[in-house]
Amino acid sequence: VSTQSTGYIHRVGRTARAGGAGNALLFLLPQEIAFLRYLKHAKVPLNEYNFSNNKIANVQSQLEKLITKNFYLFKSAKDAYRAYIQAYASHSLKTVFVVDQLDLSLVAKSFGFQVPPAVNLTVNSSNKRNNKSKADRFRQNKKQKFSRT
């Protein structure tokens, strides 16, 4: 989910390329249903679907086996898990997306992990680095190189 409803709407709009039609599917946790209010306020046409548990295939064990056996899928799933938590933590709608209420073991399961993987969640430190200009980073690296000799 994007940082703001306008960002989400923009991403959904990008699914329609070259004048074609586009659709998006959004899965929400029960505590995130309030996000629909923001989308409705922005006049986003919505169709809500509820699925009974007996109509949903249980593919969890197959997903976990696949993630465990394939290094590249494991790495991609781990990166996606980390990005999901970081996006959740930095979301502007703090009343809807409360990172402290996330059940990390269930989130990890949704990415195919039996146990939540260890990930580096440095949201603030990465932002500080990005605020520096390329010239500032170059100067800092240059100083470090000369101080080592």
Secondary structure, DSSP 8 states (H G I E B T S, - for coil): --SSHHHHHHHHHTTS-TT----------GGGTTHHHHHHHTT---------GGGS---HHHHHHHHHH-HHHHHHHHHHHHHHHHHHHT-S-TTT--GGG--HHHHHHHTT-SS-------HHHHHHHHHS-HHHHHHHHHHHHHHH-
